[in-house]
Amino acid sequence: MKPKIVIIGSGFSSLSASCYLAQQGYKVAIYEKNTTIGGRARQFMRDGFTFDMGPSWYWMPDVFERFFNDFGKSASDFYTLDKLNPAYKIFFNEDVITIGDSMDLICAEFERIEKGSSVPLRNFIKKAQNNYKIAIHKIVLRPGNSPLELVTKETVGNLDQFFTTISKEVRKRFKNPKLIATLEFPVLFLGAKPSNTPSFYSFMNYADFGLGTWHPRGGMHQVIQAMEKLAKDLGVSLFTNQSVTGIKVDSQGKAIGIQLAQQTVTADLVLSGADYHHTETLLPQNLRQYSESYWDKKTFAPSSLLFYMGLDTKLKNVSHHNLFFDTDFNQHAREIYDDPQWPKAPLFYANFPSITDPTMAPEGCESAFFLIPIAPNLEDGPEVRERYYKMIMERFQELTGQDLGNSILFREDFCVRDFKEQYNSYKGNAYGLANTLTQTAFLRPKLKSKKVDNLFFTGQLTVPGPGVPPALISGKLVSQLISNHLNQKK
């Protein structure tokens, strides 16, 4: 009889791992603390409006397709994808950059801003495409056990890119600050400043300009629902409203199950897709791999202040995805990473999925999602949330020429305190551990516990890193480690 595996949490990485493990015949059960599955990718619905509470960008469609292909399926078996055109708009003080759905359109937009800039742009994206092939088909498929995993023919030839930054590479080629901001934006998904992110991560620019921005009809939660269906079809059991209060370890130092509020669930192996730091607090102090000082010294991706609003009008002058870069990019980054504080004039993001997907809001209405990146662990309360809400609404009105005030049917907000309470997120971070040079690959927390036998981890605080596509890959990587581990014990 195949071993029983319990998984803590039901985010992308947990669902991914559960599918791969069930495919191999293991008995798999997922335990989720919240009322619905999906982790940060839950969905919020109210009065006919639908909101993705977390991830809202569908990049790297090839990674999603490969995941479903591993089970003889295709993404199109579960949901319909639309390529967005424009992919997104970036609002500056006196201009708006529109990113189209092809390199020709993007190059034309760059030429409008800076004459001759399309030539270095094509060269930059060509190099980024090469990095993408190396990263997605080579590096991220390694489990992060050894620095030797990074030593391949391709990476040795690109070693210099690990010792310079995205910021330096972009600024060598472009002078216009708006184009610089446009090219530095995608690495923010990795959770660190462009000036601290190795230039090798320009592969995110290829994911952006080369592969495009997509939208699953019905929202990103459609991917979660697809993975849930796949998992159940493979025999995975899923339980919600089940908060794990401890990991059971026997006298030989083996994980033998989990403790819930009302019962103990026994298992042959425990996998956690929940917050890594929180998971280790479920163990006695002597069985934790990483100290509090270890976590405290790490660079975490930002937290976020989010607003979800139902509007009784259709919007003008905006697209599905919108970035508001009308303030100082560098100052906001410093207020997140260098001198953590509530930002004086934050950049922000606005998502209106109902512009392209009418299923996301009632007819004649718009679903609106606003996000302000902030430093983790800030003091957060109703007054500060209201102050920042007013701040971005004033700027939104000024930059787009429309006042939302009388159109708002309802508003919900979500911030640091909620990330901690609902996701057990360390310091209330939103995206995990940043992918800086000293927090890449084998330098990240390990997939396999060094102190507790039969205990494994997956998700955004371990390899490969933050983001939805890396989460799918993380689930696959840990499933392979678990299978090898259990086969060796036979």
C-alpha positions, -999 to +999 in steps of 0.1 A: +000+000+000+014+034-010+022+059+018-003+085+030+008+122+025-009+151+042-005+186+028-009+218+048-025+246+027-042+247-007-024+273-027-009+268-062+022+249-050+002+226-027-023+218-054+005+212-079+023+188-055-009+170-047-016+162-083+019+149-090+019+128-059-015+114-065-005+106-100+022+083-086-004+065-065+002+081-031-029+087-009-030+125-006-051+148+016-050+186+017-060+206+049-068+243+044-075+267+073-098+290+053-133+283+041-123+280+004-092+266-013-066+286-032-045+303-005-037+338-016-055+330-049-089+329-033-119+346-049-143+371-034-178+374-048-205+399-039-237+411-055-227+397-089-191+411-087-161+387-088-126+396-075-094+377-075-081+384-040-045+378-049-027+370-082-043+388-111-016+386-138-014+354-160+021+354-174+042+325-187+013+305-203+038+278-213+044+269-177+007+264-170+003+244-202+032+221-193+017+215-159-016+203-174+003+184-201+020+164-174-015+149-167-025+144-203-046+176-202-044+211-216-053+244-199-081+247-225-097+216-211-106+237-180-107+274-189-106+298-218-076+322-221-077+356-238-046+375-247-050+411-236-045+440-259-034+463-245-016+441-220-015+471-196-012+508-194+013+528-174+002+562-162+029+589-158+023+625-149+019+638-184+019+606-206+005+571-208+025+542-221+004+515-237+020+480-239+004+462-269+002+425-275+031+423-299+068+434-301+059+455-331+034+475-312+057+478-282+086+489-303+064+516-319+054+528-285+091+530-274+099+549-305+072+574-297+088+580-263+125+579-274+136+579-310+158+550-319+149+530-287+133+501-305+167+488-317+182+484-281+148+471-270+148+443-295+184+433-285+175+434-249+144+412-253+164+388-275+188+384-246+159+381-222+144+353-243+177+334-241+177+339-203+140+327-202+150+294-220+178+288-195+158+298-164+125+280-172+139+249-189+170+245-168+176+264-135+141+265-120+137+227-125+165+221-100+156+215-063+180+240-048+202+215-030+236+225-043+254+254-060+265+229-086+229+229-099+237+264-114+267+252-132+256+243-168+271+251-201+244+278-206+248+295-171+286+295-172+283+314-205+260+339-188+278+341-154+283+379-157+246+384-155+245+372-120+269+399-109+253+429-124+217+441-119+186+446-140+188+483-132+223+487-146+215+467-177+184+487-185+201+521-179+230+511-202+205+510-231+178+535-223+179+571-210+142+580-208+130+575-172+096+563-184+111+536-205+134+526-177+105+523-153+086+502-179+115+478-182+122+476-145+086+470-135+084+432-143+111+422-118+089+437-090+071+403-093+103+388-079+099+409-048+131+430-048+143+463-061+157+463-097+190+476-083+193+444-062+180+419-088+206+401-110+203+410-146+197+374-155+162+379-143+155+400-174+137+368-185+108+384-168+109+411-195+106+383-221+076+369-202+061+403-204+068+415-239+075+382-256+048+359-243+022+385-234-004+391-207-034+367-206-066+364-187-085+333-178-122+340-183-138+342-149-105+352-133-073+337-120-093+315-096-104+295-126-068+280-126-073+270-089-106+254-098-090+236-127-063+222-104-088+213-077-108+193-103-077+176-116-066+168-080-099+153-071-100+133-103-066+119-093-080+109-059-068+138-037-090+146-007-095+183+002-107+196+036-114+233+044-119+251+077-091+229+091-065+249+109-033+229+116-021+236+151+009+213+152+031+188+133+034+154+151+069+140+153+078+106+168+107+098+191+128+089+161+124+124+147+099+115+119+069+135+110+039+112+115+010+135+110-007+168+119-027+181+148-060+198+141-082+216+166-104+185+172-083+156+160-049+142+150-044+131+114-018+104+110+004+102+079+036+087+066+048+121+053+039+158+058+043+184+032+036+221+039+026+246+013+018+271+041+041+299+051+075+283+058+082+303+089+048+296+103+051+259+095+083+257+116+065+273+145+043+241+145+074+222+156+093+222+189+121+248+189+148+222+187+133+208+154+132+241+136+159+246+109+159+284+108+160+308+138+140+339+142+171+360+135+175+341+102+141+351+090+143+386+104+175+392+083+159+380+050+147+403+023+110+398+019+088+408-009+064+437-002+031+434+016+001+452+000-028+474+008-057+463-014-091+477-021-119+457-038-148+478-051-180+473-070-187+502-094-221+509-109-206+525-140-183+515-169-149+532-168-131+551-196-094+558-204-082+527-185-075+490-195-077+457-177-043+462-160-030+497-151+001+509-133+002+544-119+039+555-119+032+593-115+054+595-084+090+587-077+097+550-083+130+550-064+116+568-033+088+543-030+113+514-034+134+529-006+104+531+017+097+494+011+132+479+013+157+504+028+138+524+053+105+506+059+076+530+064+043+540+050+051+556+016+047+593+012+036+591-025+032+554-035+030+539-069-002+518-072-018+492-095-054+491-106-072+460-121-105+462-139-110+427-153-147+433-163-134+456-190-124+425-210-144+399-191-181+407-186-185+377-163-166+396-136-193+422-130-231+429-136-240+445-169-231+482-170-208+478-139-171+474-132-152+453-107-122+473-094-091+461-075-065+486-063-031+476-049-004+496-031+029+478-025+041+485+011+068+473+034+060+441+054+051+444+091+038+480+091+013+490+117-020+488+099-054+501+109-087+517+096-073+553+097-042+546+076-062+525+051-087+553+047-059+579+042-043+559+014-076+551-002-083+588-005-048+595-018-050+571-047-086+580-055-076+616-060-047+607-082-068+582-102-093+610-109-066+634-119-048+610-142-079+593-158-104+622-157-131+603-138-143+604-102-153+571-088-169+585-056-206+583-065-202+551-084-189+529-055-216+504-044-193+488-018-156+486-008-136+460+010-100+463+020-071+439+029-037+447+044-008+435+066-030+424+095-052+403+071-022+386+055-010+376+089-044+364+102-057+347+071-024+333+056-001+331+086+022+352+064+055+362+079+054+399+087+023+401+065+043+398+033+022+393+001+046+375-023+072+355-003+109+357-001+125+381-026+148+367-053+179+387-046+214+373-055+219+360-020+184+345-019+184+325-052+183+288-059+204+268-033+205+299-010+167+297-003+151+277+025+152+240+016+124+218+002+133+190+026+137+195+064+172+189+077+159+181+112+126+162+107+125+131+086+095+129+063+088+167+064+089+187+032+081+223+021+069+240-010+058+274-021+070+310-024+095+310+005+114+281-010+126+273-046+122+285-072+106+317-056+076+340-057+050+341-084+023+317-097+044+299-124+072+292-099+046+279-074+035+253-100+071+243-105+078+242-068+050+216-064+065+195-091+101+197-076+090+187-041+069+158-055+100+144-072+120+148-040+093+131-020+090+102-044+128+096-044+129+099-006+101+073-001+115+050-028+148+049-010+131+038+022+115+007+006 
